Amino acid sequence: MQCVAFLLQSQPDPEMVQRILMVMIPMILIFFLVAIVIVMVPFWFILKKAGFTPWLCLVCLIPSLGTLVLLYVLAFADWKVLPAPQYGWMPQPPNPPQPPSPPQA
């Protein structure tokens, strides 16, 4: 952080700028890859459950616009799977009456 403040206050040293960029670029790439995974994995499972090809989640690689397009595809397309039938709770039938026990002698 001090290096960035130093760069903003004075004439930057080219060697220092190079060292700062050598640290920041891999961090930005790692952050970008983690963000892509966080978005693509849920879309992969949603698309698979909706009956679409899961590879459609690669549209998310286009920043912002890709995710928005994919949300509209999921919202307005006909899903190719049928919902599971919903079974209501059925009360148990009453127990049949027990036969009378024989008289005890």
N, C-alpha and C positions, 0 to 999 in steps of 0.2 A: 504494500500500500504506500509505503514511503517512496518507493521508486516512481510510482505514478504521480504522486504529489510533486516530486522533484522534477519530473518531466514537464509538468504544467507550469512550473515557476521559472525555469531557466532554459537555456539553449540545450537541447538533448544531445547527449553523447551517443554517437551511432552504435558504439559497442554496447552501451547500456540498453538502448532501444532493442537491439538484437537479442540480448539476454531476456529482456522482459517478454518479447514476442515468443521466444523459444519456450517460455513457461506458459504463457497465456493461450497459445494456439492449441496445444494438446488438451488443456483443460476445457476449452470451448468445444472441441470435437467430442470429448468424452461426455460433456453435458448434453450436446446435441444427440448423440447416440442413445443416451439414457432416456431422453425425452421421446425419441422415436419409439423406443421399446415400450415405454409406458403407454403410448397411444395405440400402437399397432397390435399388441397382444390382446387387449380386450376386443378390438374390432375383429381380429382373427376368429375368436370364439363366437362372437355375435353373428358374423357372416356365416360361419359353419352351421350354427344352430338355425339360422334363417333359411338355409338351403342354397345359399350363394356359394361361389367358389371363395375360399378363404384368401386366395391370392389377390383378391380385390382390395385388401387392406394396404397394398403397396401404393394405392392412390394417396395415402397419408404422407408419403414422402414429399409431396408438393406442400410446402408450408402453408398453413391456414386454409387455403382454398381447397386442398385435397380432402381435409377432414370435413369441411363444410359440404362438399359434393357428396362424400360418402354418407354423411348423415341424411341428406336429402334422398339419396338412393334407398337407404334403409327405411326411411319414413314413408315414402310414397310408392314403393314397389310392392308387387304382390309376392308375399313370402311363399315359398314352395313347400312348406311343411304344414301339416294340419295340427291344430292344437289337440292336446290330449283330452279325451272325453272327461268331463267333470261328473263324478259320481256323487250324488247327494247322500247324506247320512240316512240310512234306512233303519227304523227301529227294529229291535229284535222281536220276533213273534212271541206271543205269550207261551209259556211252558204248558204242555198238555197236563191235564189233571192226573195225579198219581192214582194208580188203582188202589182200592181200599185194601188195607192189610188184613190178613185172616185173623179171626178172633183168637185171642190167647186163652188157653185153658188153664 
